[in-house]
Structures are given as C-alpha cells and as structure tokens.
Amino acid sequence: MKHSPQYRSKREEERAEAKKTLGYKLWSVLFTLLYPFIAIFTFVFSGIVMIFSGISRGLAYLFKLVRG
C-alpha cells in the first residue's frame, strides 16, 4: 500500500534509502544467485541429521534391550 509522501514514516524513508546502496544491491544479487545452493545444502544437511538421529535412536533401543 503506497502512501503519499507527506504520510510516509521515517522507517519507510530509511528503507527506501537503504535499497539504493551498493551493499543492498550486491546482497540482493548474491542471495538470488546463492539461494539454490543454500536450499540444497539445507536439504542434504537435514537428511544427514535425520540419518544420524535414526542411528542414535536405534542404538539407544538396542542398549535398552541389552541392559533390560
């Protein structure tokens, strides 16, 4: 929702100014390019954690059976 300039908040003005900076533009481009790699890493890492969690639960179950 766009407000007329006289009603814009200070925060909206600061946000508009920040979007003009080189750092913001660079971050936007890098994030867009790297997002697929971030998503794949997250998926793979989550899978690895799930595998080790399953191993841990299985070992805990076995040790519980052995100790009775």
N, C-alpha and C positions, 0 to 999 in steps of 0.2 A: 504494500500500500504506500503510495507516494504522497508525501505531504508537501504543501507549498513551502518554499524556502524559509519564510519567516517562522514556520512552526517546527522546523527540523530541530531535533535535540542535539545537544553537544556531542553525544556519543555517535550519532549518525554522521555528524560532520567529521569526527575523528576517524571513523571507519572509512569514509569516502577518501580522506587524505591518505590513510594507510594503504589503500588499494592502488594508489598512484606510485608507491615507492618501488624501487628496483627489487628490494628484498621480497616484497609480496609477490611481484610478478614472477621472480625466479622460483620461489617456493611453490607457486601455483603450477608452473610448468614441470618442475621436478616431481611434485606429488602426482600429477597426472601421468607422467611417464613411468614412475616407480610403483604406482598403485597395483598393477598386476603382479609384480614381484612380491610386494608386501602381502597381498592376498594369498598367493601360492605358498609363501613361507609360513603364514599363519595356519593354512590348511595342513601342510606337511608337519609342522611342529605339533599341532593339536593331535594329529594321528599318532605321532611318536609318543606323546604323553599318554594317550589312550592305551597304546600297546604296553608301555611300562606299568601303567596303572593296573591293567589286566594281569600282567605277570605278578605284580605285587599282591593283588587280591588272591590270585591262585596260590602263591606261596604261603600267604597267611592262612588260607583254608587248609593247605596240606599240613602246615606246622600245627594247626589246631587239632587236626585228626591224629597226628603222631603223638602229641602231648596228652591227648584225651581229655 
